[in-house]
Amino acid sequence: MRQGIALMVLLLISFSSSSAQRSTYYRRIFVDAEYYMLYEEYRNALPLYHELYKAYPNNYNLAYRIGLCYLNIPNEKAKSLPYLEKAITSITENYKEGYFTETKAPIEAYLHYGRALRILRQFDKAQKAFETYKNLLKPNAVTELRIVRKELEALDNARYFTSNPLNHKITPVGRNITTRFPEVNPVSNNSGNTLIYTSVQRFYNAILISNRGNEFWNNPLNLNPQLYADGDIRTVGITSNGNILVLSRNDNDIYNLYYSTYNKETNSWAPITKFPKEINTSKSWQTFGSLSRNGDTLYFSSNREGGFGGFDIWMSVKTSNGWSSPINLGKNINTPFDEIAPFLTEDGKRLFFSSNGHKTMGGFDIFYSDYENKTWGIPINVGYPLNTTDDETFFFPIKNGEEGYYSKNSESKGDEDIYHVVLDIKSPR
């Protein structure tokens, strides 16, 4: 009898010890997954959440986190639906983000569920999800209410634009440019026959340049050795003559703008130089920058203080004393949301940019604004199918905005590829 009791006690102790070790192991995985999520490294976070979900299949918070990961990975967004659908069946107003012990999902699960449905063009279901989320919000949740109202407005816009498509001609640039890696942020001189872009490779970002012959693009040249470029760096702008390249780099979680000049005599690019403190501040991100034709005016996006919302578009002029203090482009261009990726046509009459605050189809859309009577006009959505119900965040115009280049997710391989676009919009007066 005593031996039996002793054996049971030993078994209980062993089970308790094993259970504690198992809990500690999964807690560590959860911390790692949350770390990746914090830095928006969704591909790295996803397999960790999946491992946790196998161990805790009835954890609605894990379902929610998996849904968020899929929603932020190109061409994987449809996979978010079953997880978000499960998450919204058990929500709490007292959600504790980052807690391993949290088993329910936040009410924001309805917002993300609606976004997934909107991206997949299930507009009626998306509207129901957004309205449910709106009704769950408290009257003093001003920011959240503004966001969901914007989503509901975007659904109406999406219904209109998808029913009234424009005749944009969108063509992949094709071989020698398109690879198994994502190709993003294409910029070009006005001829459209030189393309500089970012190839997001496994261990670094490659800044590549290619020239087009009679029909095909040449094998690209890696500019990183010339630019002395490393880390998380991307092409974000170039002058229309192709002589000054603008790049954005992540410097210890602060994005700064750099430039490089082309030397025709040596046929080489100078090492990158950081724009001065008037442009780059220590307390804000500068994510995109575009120079005017002669390189003396910089249009850039920044979340610095004094703007209308998150990221705004600003302008700085180069003088004999250096770059001027930036000027906000004003309420016609900027909104309480985000405006990024500004690009000026070579004649200076039209500004293209991306926004999630104007009349969008949901998320970021490409807009243009014409400069008339010394002011920028009300932005116009370039329409479907260049804009979609997903995010469009980078369009580089050439030939005074009649054509351009942009990158979007490839339906065949899932990563971003570069496309040439002939726009079906009116030229500026």
C-alpha positions as CSV (number, residue, x, y, z in Angstrom):
1,M,0.0,0.0,0.0
2,R,2.7,2.4,1.0
3,Q,4.8,1.5,-2.1
4,G,1.8,2.3,-4.3
5,I,1.3,5.7,-2.7
6,A,5.0,6.4,-3.0
7,L,4.9,5.5,-6.7
8,M,1.9,7.8,-7.3
9,V,3.7,10.6,-5.5
10,L,6.8,10.1,-7.7
11,L,4.6,10.0,-10.8
12,L,2.9,13.3,-9.8
13,I,6.2,15.0,-9.1
14,S,7.6,13.8,-12.4
15,F,4.5,14.9,-14.3
16,S,4.6,18.3,-12.5
17,S,8.2,18.7,-13.4
18,S,7.7,17.8,-17.0
19,S,4.7,20.1,-17.2
20,A,6.7,23.0,-15.8
21,Q,9.5,22.4,-18.3
22,R,7.0,22.2,-21.1
23,S,5.4,25.5,-20.0
24,T,8.8,27.2,-19.7
25,Y,9.8,26.0,-23.2
26,Y,6.6,27.4,-24.8
27,R,6.9,30.6,-22.9
28,R,10.3,31.1,-24.5
29,I,8.9,30.4,-27.9
30,F,6.1,32.9,-27.2
31,V,8.6,35.6,-26.2
32,D,10.6,35.1,-29.4
33,A,7.4,35.2,-31.6
34,E,6.3,38.4,-29.9
35,Y,9.7,39.9,-30.5
36,Y,9.5,39.2,-34.2
37,M,6.0,40.6,-34.2
38,L,7.1,43.8,-32.6
39,Y,9.6,44.4,-35.4
40,E,7.1,43.4,-38.1
41,E,9.1,40.3,-39.0
42,Y,6.0,38.3,-39.7
43,R,7.6,35.5,-41.6
44,N,9.8,34.7,-38.7
45,A,7.0,35.0,-36.1
46,L,4.6,32.7,-38.0
47,P,6.2,29.3,-37.5
48,L,6.7,30.0,-33.8
49,Y,3.0,30.8,-33.3
50,H,2.1,27.7,-35.3
51,E,4.2,25.5,-33.0
52,L,2.4,27.1,-30.0
53,Y,-0.9,26.7,-31.7
54,K,-0.3,22.9,-32.1
55,A,0.2,22.7,-28.4
56,Y,-2.7,25.0,-27.5
57,P,-5.3,24.6,-30.2
58,N,-8.0,26.3,-28.2
59,N,-6.0,29.5,-27.6
60,Y,-7.8,32.3,-29.4
61,N,-5.0,34.7,-28.9
62,L,-2.6,32.5,-30.9
63,A,-5.2,32.1,-33.6
64,Y,-5.4,35.9,-33.7
65,R,-1.6,36.3,-33.9
66,I,-1.3,33.7,-36.7
67,G,-4.0,35.6,-38.6
68,L,-2.1,38.9,-38.2
69,C,1.1,37.3,-39.6
70,Y,-0.7,35.9,-42.7
71,L,-2.4,39.3,-43.2
72,N,1.0,41.0,-43.4
73,I,2.7,38.5,-45.7
74,P,2.3,39.0,-49.5
75,N,0.1,36.5,-51.2
76,E,-0.6,34.7,-47.9
77,K,-3.4,37.0,-46.8
78,A,-6.2,34.6,-47.7
79,K,-4.8,32.2,-45.1
80,S,-5.5,34.7,-42.4
81,L,-9.3,34.2,-42.7
82,P,-9.8,30.9,-40.8
83,Y,-7.6,32.0,-37.9
84,L,-9.3,35.4,-37.6
85,E,-12.7,33.8,-37.9
86,K,-11.8,31.6,-34.9
87,A,-10.3,34.6,-33.0
88,I,-13.5,36.7,-33.2
89,T,-15.5,33.9,-31.5
90,S,-13.7,34.6,-28.2
91,I,-12.8,38.2,-27.6
92,T,-12.2,40.4,-24.6
93,E,-12.2,44.1,-23.9
94,N,-9.4,43.5,-21.3
95,Y,-6.9,42.1,-23.7
96,K,-3.3,41.8,-22.4
97,E,-1.0,41.9,-25.3
98,G,2.3,40.2,-24.9
99,Y,1.1,37.9,-22.1
100,F,1.6,34.2,-22.5
101,T,-1.4,33.6,-20.2
102,E,-3.8,35.6,-22.5
103,T,-6.0,33.1,-24.3
104,K,-8.6,35.4,-25.8
105,A,-8.4,37.8,-28.7
106,P,-8.9,41.6,-28.6
107,I,-11.8,43.3,-30.2
108,E,-9.4,44.5,-32.9
109,A,-9.6,41.0,-34.3
110,Y,-12.8,42.2,-36.0
111,L,-11.0,45.1,-37.6
112,H,-8.3,42.8,-39.1
113,Y,-10.9,40.3,-40.1
114,G,-12.7,43.0,-42.0
115,R,-9.4,44.0,-43.7
116,A,-8.7,40.5,-44.8
117,L,-12.2,40.3,-46.3
118,R,-11.8,43.7,-48.0
119,I,-8.5,42.6,-49.6
120,L,-10.2,39.5,-50.9
121,R,-13.0,41.7,-52.2
122,Q,-15.7,40.1,-50.0
123,F,-17.2,43.6,-49.4
124,D,-20.5,42.7,-47.7
125,K,-18.8,40.4,-45.2
126,A,-16.1,43.1,-44.6
127,Q,-18.8,45.7,-43.9
128,K,-20.4,43.5,-41.3
129,A,-17.1,42.9,-39.6
130,F,-16.2,46.6,-39.5
131,E,-19.7,47.5,-38.2
132,T,-19.4,44.9,-35.5
133,Y,-16.0,46.3,-34.5
134,K,-17.4,49.9,-34.5
135,N,-20.3,48.9,-32.2
136,L,-17.9,47.3,-29.7
137,L,-15.8,50.5,-29.4
138,K,-16.5,52.9,-26.6
139,P,-17.6,56.5,-27.5
140,N,-14.3,58.0,-26.3
141,A,-12.2,55.7,-28.5
142,V,-11.7,58.6,-31.0
143,T,-8.7,57.2,-32.9
144,E,-10.2,53.7,-33.3
145,L,-13.6,55.1,-34.4
146,R,-11.8,57.3,-37.0
147,I,-10.0,54.3,-38.4
148,V,-13.0,52.0,-38.7
149,R,-15.1,54.9,-40.3
150,K,-12.3,55.2,-42.9
151,E,-12.5,51.4,-43.5
152,L,-16.2,51.7,-44.1
153,E,-15.7,54.6,-46.5
154,A,-13.0,52.6,-48.3
155,L,-15.5,49.8,-49.0
156,D,-17.8,52.2,-50.9
157,N,-14.8,53.5,-52.9
158,A,-13.7,49.9,-53.6
159,R,-17.1,49.0,-54.9
160,Y,-17.0,52.0,-57.2
161,F,-13.5,51.7,-58.5
162,T,-13.6,48.0,-59.2
163,S,-16.9,48.5,-61.1
164,N,-15.3,51.3,-63.2
165,P,-11.8,50.1,-64.1
166,L,-9.4,52.3,-66.1
167,N,-7.3,51.1,-69.1
168,H,-3.9,51.2,-67.4
169,K,-1.4,49.1,-69.3
170,I,0.6,47.1,-66.8
171,T,3.4,44.9,-68.1
172,P,6.1,43.0,-66.2
173,V,9.6,44.1,-67.1
174,G,10.5,40.5,-67.5
175,R,13.7,38.5,-67.6
176,N,17.0,39.6,-66.2
177,I,15.1,41.8,-63.7
178,T,12.6,39.3,-62.4
179,T,14.2,36.7,-60.1
180,R,13.2,34.5,-57.2
181,F,13.9,37.4,-54.8
182,P,11.5,40.3,-54.3
183,E,12.3,43.3,-56.5
184,V,11.0,46.6,-55.1
185,N,11.2,50.4,-55.3
186,P,12.1,50.8,-59.0
187,V,13.4,54.3,-60.0
188,S,14.4,55.5,-63.5
189,N,15.7,58.4,-65.5
190,N,13.2,60.2,-67.8
191,S,14.0,57.9,-70.7
192,G,12.8,54.9,-68.8
193,N,15.7,52.9,-70.2
194,T,17.7,52.8,-67.0
195,L,16.3,51.1,-64.0
196,I,17.7,51.1,-60.4
197,Y,15.9,49.0,-57.9
198,T,16.3,47.1,-54.7
199,S,16.5,43.3,-54.6
200,V,15.6,42.0,-51.2
201,Q,18.0,39.0,-50.9
202,R,18.5,36.5,-48.2
203,F,21.1,38.3,-46.1
204,Y,21.1,41.9,-47.5
205,N,19.4,44.3,-49.8
206,A,21.2,44.6,-53.2
207,I,21.0,47.9,-55.1
208,L,20.9,46.9,-58.7
209,I,21.1,48.8,-62.0
210,S,20.1,47.6,-65.5
211,N,19.9,49.3,-68.9
212,R,17.5,48.4,-71.6
213,G,18.7,47.6,-75.1
214,N,16.5,47.3,-78.1
215,E,14.1,45.0,-76.4
216,F,15.4,43.4,-73.2
217,W,17.0,44.6,-70.0
218,N,20.7,43.8,-69.6
219,N,22.0,41.7,-66.7
220,P,21.9,44.0,-63.6
221,L,25.0,45.4,-61.9
222,N,25.2,45.4,-58.1
223,L,26.0,48.9,-57.0
224,N,26.5,48.1,-53.3
225,P,30.4,48.1,-53.6
226,Q,30.4,51.5,-55.2
227,L,27.8,53.0,-52.8
228,Y,29.4,51.4,-49.7
229,A,25.8,50.5,-48.9
230,D,24.9,47.9,-46.3
231,G,22.1,46.9,-44.0
232,D,18.5,47.6,-44.6
233,I,18.8,50.1,-47.4
234,R,16.4,50.8,-50.4
235,T,16.2,52.9,-53.5
236,V,13.6,55.7,-53.0
237,G,14.2,58.3,-55.6
238,I,16.4,59.7,-58.5
239,T,16.6,62.9,-60.5
240,S,15.1,62.8,-64.0
241,N,18.6,63.0,-65.5
242,G,19.6,60.0,-63.5
243,N,22.6,61.7,-61.8
244,I,21.5,61.8,-58.2
245,L,20.1,58.6,-56.5
246,V,18.2,58.9,-53.2
247,L,18.1,56.0,-50.7
248,S,16.6,55.3,-47.3
249,R,18.5,53.3,-44.7
250,N,17.5,51.9,-41.3
251,D,20.1,53.2,-38.9
252,N,19.4,51.5,-35.5
253,D,15.6,51.6,-36.0
254,I,15.7,55.2,-37.3
255,Y,15.2,55.6,-41.1
256,N,17.4,58.3,-42.7
257,L,17.8,59.6,-46.2
258,Y,21.1,59.3,-48.2
259,Y,22.1,60.3,-51.7
260,S,24.8,59.3,-54.2
261,T,26.0,61.2,-57.3
262,Y,26.9,59.6,-60.6
263,N,30.3,60.5,-62.2
264,K,30.1,60.3,-66.0
265,E,33.9,60.4,-66.5
266,T,34.5,57.3,-64.3
267,N,31.1,55.7,-65.0
268,S,30.7,55.1,-61.2
269,W,28.6,56.1,-58.3
270,A,30.0,57.9,-55.2
271,P,29.7,56.4,-51.7
272,I,26.4,57.4,-50.1
273,T,26.2,60.6,-48.2
274,K,23.6,61.3,-45.4
275,F,21.4,64.3,-45.9
276,P,22.0,66.9,-43.2
277,K,20.1,67.4,-39.9
278,E,17.5,69.7,-41.5
279,I,16.2,66.6,-43.4
280,N,17.2,63.7,-41.0
281,T,16.2,64.2,-37.4
282,S,17.0,61.9,-34.5
283,K,13.4,61.6,-33.4
284,S,11.7,60.8,-36.6
285,W,11.7,58.5,-39.6
286,Q,12.5,59.7,-43.2
287,T,11.3,56.9,-45.4
288,F,11.1,58.2,-49.0
289,G,12.7,61.1,-50.8
290,S,12.4,62.5,-54.3
291,L,14.5,65.3,-55.9
292,S,13.3,67.8,-58.4
293,R,14.8,67.8,-61.9
294,N,17.8,69.9,-61.1
295,G,18.2,68.4,-57.6
296,D,17.6,71.6,-55.6
297,T,14.2,70.6,-54.1
298,L,13.6,67.5,-52.0
299,Y,10.1,66.1,-51.4
300,F,10.1,63.5,-48.6
301,S,7.9,61.6,-46.2
302,S,8.5,61.9,-42.5
303,N,6.7,61.4,-39.2
304,R,8.3,64.4,-37.6
305,E,6.4,66.7,-35.3
306,G,4.3,69.5,-36.7
307,G,2.5,67.4,-39.3
308,F,-1.2,66.6,-39.9
309,G,-1.0,62.9,-39.0
310,G,1.5,60.0,-38.9
311,F,3.7,60.4,-42.0
312,D,3.4,63.6,-44.0
313,I,5.0,64.9,-47.1
314,W,7.5,67.7,-46.6
315,M,9.6,69.9,-48.9
316,S,13.1,71.4,-48.5
317,V,15.0,73.6,-50.8
318,K,18.8,73.6,-51.3
319,T,20.3,77.1,-51.0
320,S,23.8,78.5,-50.8
321,N,23.6,78.0,-47.1
322,G,22.5,74.4,-47.3
323,W,19.0,72.8,-47.1
324,S,16.2,74.9,-45.7
325,S,13.9,73.9,-42.8
326,P,11.3,71.6,-44.3
327,I,7.9,72.9,-45.1
328,N,4.8,70.8,-44.8
329,L,2.9,70.5,-48.1
330,G,-0.4,71.3,-46.4
331,K,-3.8,69.9,-45.8
332,N,-4.6,69.3,-49.5
333,I,-1.9,66.7,-49.6
334,N,-1.6,65.5,-46.0
335,T,-4.3,63.9,-43.8
336,P,-4.5,62.6,-40.2
337,F,-3.4,59.3,-41.7
338,D,-0.2,58.6,-43.7
339,E,1.2,60.0,-46.9
340,I,4.4,58.5,-48.2
341,A,6.5,58.0,-51.4
342,P,6.3,61.4,-53.1
343,F,7.6,61.7,-56.6
344,L,7.6,64.8,-58.7
345,T,7.4,64.7,-62.5
346,E,10.3,66.3,-64.3
347,D,8.2,69.3,-65.4
348,G,7.3,69.9,-61.7
349,K,3.6,70.1,-62.4
350,R,2.4,66.8,-60.9
351,L,3.1,65.0,-57.7
352,F,2.5,61.3,-57.3
353,F,2.4,59.8,-53.8
354,S,0.8,57.0,-51.7
355,S,-1.8,57.6,-49.0
356,N,-4.2,55.7,-46.8
357,G,-5.9,58.9,-45.8
358,H,-7.5,60.1,-49.0
359,K,-10.2,58.4,-51.1
360,T,-8.7,55.0,-51.1
361,M,-10.0,51.5,-51.9
362,G,-8.6,50.4,-48.6
363,G,-5.0,50.6,-47.3
364,F,-2.6,52.6,-49.3
365,D,-3.4,53.8,-52.8
366,I,-1.5,55.8,-55.4
367,F,-2.7,59.4,-55.9
368,Y,-1.6,62.4,-58.0
369,S,-2.0,66.1,-57.4
370,D,-1.4,68.9,-59.9
371,Y,0.3,72.2,-59.1
372,E,-1.8,75.2,-60.1
373,N,-2.0,78.8,-58.9
374,K,1.0,78.2,-56.5
375,T,-0.8,75.4,-54.7
376,W,-1.2,71.6,-54.8
377,G,-4.7,70.6,-55.9
378,I,-7.0,68.0,-54.4
379,P,-5.4,64.5,-54.9
380,I,-7.0,62.1,-57.4
381,N,-6.9,58.4,-57.1
382,V,-5.3,56.8,-60.1
383,G,-7.9,54.1,-60.0
384,Y,-8.3,50.4,-60.5
385,P,-6.5,48.1,-61.5
386,L,-3.3,50.0,-60.7
387,N,-4.8,50.5,-57.2
388,T,-6.4,47.5,-55.6
389,T,-8.0,46.6,-52.3
390,D,-4.6,45.8,-51.0
391,D,-1.7,48.3,-50.4
392,E,0.0,50.1,-53.2
393,T,2.9,52.1,-51.8
394,F,5.4,53.0,-54.5
395,F,4.8,54.4,-58.1
396,F,7.7,56.1,-59.8
397,P,6.5,58.3,-62.7
398,I,8.5,58.9,-66.0
399,K,7.7,61.0,-69.1
400,N,5.9,63.6,-67.0
401,G,3.6,61.0,-65.4
402,E,2.3,59.4,-68.6
403,E,4.2,56.2,-67.7
404,G,5.9,54.8,-64.7
405,Y,7.3,51.8,-62.8
406,Y,6.0,50.1,-59.7
407,S,6.4,46.9,-57.8
408,K,3.6,44.6,-56.8
409,N,3.1,41.0,-55.6
410,S,3.4,38.4,-58.3
411,E,0.5,36.0,-58.4
412,S,2.8,33.2,-59.7
413,K,5.6,33.3,-57.1
414,G,4.2,35.5,-54.3
415,D,7.0,38.0,-54.0
416,E,7.1,41.5,-55.5
417,D,8.1,42.0,-59.1
418,I,8.6,45.2,-61.1
419,Y,6.1,46.4,-63.7
420,H,6.0,49.1,-66.4
421,V,2.8,51.1,-66.4
422,V,1.2,53.3,-69.1
423,L,-1.4,55.4,-67.3
424,D,-4.9,56.0,-68.5
425,I,-5.2,59.5,-66.8
426,K,-5.3,63.0,-68.1
427,S,-2.1,65.0,-68.4
428,P,-1.8,68.1,-66.3
429,R,-3.0,71.3,-67.9
